[in-house]
Amino acid sequence: KQGPISGINKEIAVLQCHGDCDPLVPLTFGSLTVEKLKSVINPANVTFRTYAGMMHSSCVEEMMDIKQFIDKHLPPVD
């Protein structure tokens, strides 16, 4: 059984990325996962991105979205 999520954990920012042609993890599972996340943390902080034609891999657009997410949510490293 899962413990409660409270305090700062409810405000964590989440970026979930998924290819719409993934043969190993169907897009439906990604969609279900993001809906579950939105039910336990602040849904405004959950971002779900899909990438046309991407299989179980990555693409330049996904890497750019990840970079923007990191730049926005993590402090710079000296």
HUPE-V787111 format. One record per residue. RES is the residue in three letters. SS is DSSP state (H for helix, E for strand, - for the rest). NEAR is the number of other ideal C-beta (glycine too) atoms within 10 Angstrom. Layout:
RES_SS_NEAR + RES_SS_NEAR
//
This chain:
LYS_-_2 + GLN_-_5 + GLY_-_5 + PRO_-_8 + ILE_-_11 + SER_-_7 + GLY_H_7 + ILE_H_7 + ASN_H_11 + LYS_H_12 + GLU_H_10 + ILE_-_13 + ALA_-_14 + VAL_E_15 + LEU_E_17 + GLN_E_14 + CYS_E_19 + HIS_E_22 + GLY_E_21 + ASP_-_13 + CYS_-_15 + ASP_-_17 + PRO_-_8 + LEU_-_8 + VAL_-_12 + PRO_-_13 + LEU_H_13 + THR_H_9 + PHE_H_12 + GLY_H_19 + SER_H_14 + LEU_H_11 + THR_H_15 + VAL_H_18 + GLU_H_12 + LYS_H_11 + LEU_H_17 + LYS_H_15 + SER_H_9 + VAL_H_13 + ILE_-_17 + ASN_-_14 + PRO_H_11 + ALA_H_9 + ASN_H_15 + VAL_E_20 + THR_E_13 + PHE_E_16 + ARG_E_15 + THR_E_16 + TYR_E_19 + ALA_-_9 + GLY_-_8 + MET_-_17 + MET_-_13 + HIS_-_11 + SER_-_10 + SER_-_13 + CYS_-_15 + VAL_H_8 + GLU_H_13 + GLU_H_18 + MET_H_11 + MET_H_10 + ASP_H_16 + ILE_H_14 + LYS_H_10 + GLN_H_11 + PHE_H_16 + ILE_H_11 + ASP_H_9 + LYS_H_9 + HIS_H_12 + LEU_-_9 + PRO_-_5 + PRO_-_6 + VAL_-_4 + ASP_-_3
//
